[in-house]
């Protein structure tokens, strides 16, 4: 960074804890880059970070779903089955 220059990061509102929130932030960055209010290098950097956050959110959701399915399957196998007469 050259002397006298400052890193300007656009403000962000709200947490990035859902894919919808990440999508909204990506759209905001896209619009700012298209309008010229955000440098393309900064937009690229922020987009890369948001993509990583999105992947983590997806993986966390899938992990939870697998755990829920495994728990449900285990509960079904441990239920007493009706005995045939």
Buried (B, 14 or more C-beta within 10 A) or exposed (E): EEEEEEEEEEEEEEEBEEEEBBEBBBEBBEEBBEEEEBEEEBBEEBBEEBEEBBEEBEEEEEEEEEEEEEEEEEEEEEEEEEEEE
